[in-house]
Amino acid sequence: MGAASERRALLLEADETYDPFLTVDVNEYLIEEFPTLTAKHRQSVWHLCQNDDDFDYEPIYAQIDEKVEEYADTNSEVILDYEDDDSEEDDDDEDDNQEIYDLMSTHIEVQWPELTEDQMDAISNSLVEKQEELQDFLDAFVYDYAKANDPTIDVSEMEDTETE
């Protein structure tokens, strides 16, 4: 345990109201939501939850994040640092941009072999910058295709946005 963790533990040890744990009584939850389950069935379910390495805690963390935001909105002393979230989004954007760049470069290289490497690079970068226009084009293409060729494709959301 690091020095900061030890100091926190010592400071909070004396505070009888300190309880940083959120708990879920799986048994009570199952009784309320699934009353036909027997005690043995409920025990099996909570055992599965406890031993699942892939159990998804993200929805719980998302709710905690919402409470942090709510608290920060009501307390001007709270300053939130979003640096980590932004860097993840930036990484995702960079990955998407790289995929588009690679796809465009490959296509241009095959279809336009007379272009120089600098020209291919410039064109590919231009397409990355215009990805919203490309997405709009692809959406319109899917919509037109669905209307003309495949009525099983659900385009109702696209129709809703057209009427607004």
N, C-alpha and C positions, 0 to 999 in steps of 0.2 A: 504494500500500500504506500502511495506517495505521501509526501509531507502535507500537501493540501488536503488529501483525503483523510489523513489522520486528524488534522485540525478540525475539519468539518465533523468528523465522527465524535470527537471530544466535545465540541460545542453543542451538538445536537443531542448528545447522550443525556444531558441533564434536563432537556425539554420534554416533559411528559406528554405534551400535545403533538410532538413530532411523530408523524406516521406517513412516510412518503409512498406507501404502497397502495395501489388500487387492487382490489381483489374481486374475483368473480366466484360466487358459490355455484359451481356448475351443477351440483345436485339440485339445489333449489330452482335454478333456472330451468333445468330439464323437467322438474316436477310441474312447474307452472306452464311451460310451453308444450311439453309432450307428456301429458298425464298418463298415457297408456304404457309408458316405459316402466319396467319393474326396477327395483333397486339394483339388481344385477346388471340390467341393461344400462342404467345410468352410470354405474361404476365403470363399465366397459367404455362408455363414451368419454368420461373424463380421463380415463387412463389413456385412451387414444390421443386426446388433446395434449395431455402432459408429456407424452413421449414422442410427439410428432416434431421432428427437427425443422420441418417446413411450416409449422403453424404460423399463420400470418398475423403479426401484431401491428402491421402498418395502419389498419383502420383505427386502432386504439391510439397510435402515435399521432395520426391525423387529427383525431378529436382533441388530444392534448394540445397540439399546435393551435387549434381553433381557440381553445381556452386561453392560451398565451396571448393570442391576438386580441381577444376580448378584454383580457386584463390590461394589456398595453394601451388599448383604446380608452380605458377609464383612468389610467394612471400615467400622468405626464412624466414621471420620473423614470419610467421604463423605456429603455432604448434598445430596440431589437437589432441584431446584426444578422443580415440575410446573406452574408458573403458565401457561405457554403452552398445554399440553395442556388444562387446565381451561377456559381461555378459549375454545378451539375447541369443546369440548363445550357450554359455556354458550351459544355462538353457535348451535350446532345445536339446542339445546333451545329457545332463543328463537325460532328460525325455525319449529320444529315447533309451538310454542305459538301463534305468530302465524297459522300456517296453520289450526289448529283454531279459533282465535278468529274468523278471517275467515269460515271455512266456517259456523260456528254463527251468527255475526251475520247473514250473508246469508240463511240459512234462516229464522231467527227474524223478520227484517225482512219476508220474503215471507209467511210463514205466520201471523205475529202482528202485523199492521200497527198495531194499536191500542196496542201497548206503547210506552212512552216510550224515548228514547235511553238514558237512565240504566238503565232496566229491562233493555233489550237488552244493554247493556254488562255489567251485573251477572250476567245469566244466562250470557252467553258466557264471562266470566271463570270462573264456577263450573264450566262444562263443561271448560275448560282444566285446572282443578285436579283434575277427576275423570277425566282421560284414561286412567288405568289401568283404571278401571271400564268406560270406553267400549271400550277395546281388548279386555277380557275379553268384553264383550257381542258385539263384532264377531266375535271368534274363535268364540264359541258359535254365533253365527248361521251362519257359514261351515260349521262342523261339522254343524249340523242340516241345512243346505241340501244339503251333500254326501251325507249319509246318506239324505235323502229324495228328492233330485232328480238328483244327478250323482255316480255312483260313481267317476268318473275323477279326482276331486279327492282327493289323498292326504292323509288326516287321521290317518295312523298315529302321527305324533308326538303328536298330541292324545290319542289313545287310550292311548299309553304313559304320559303324565302323569296320566291319570285313574286308572290302576291302581296308581300309586305311593302 
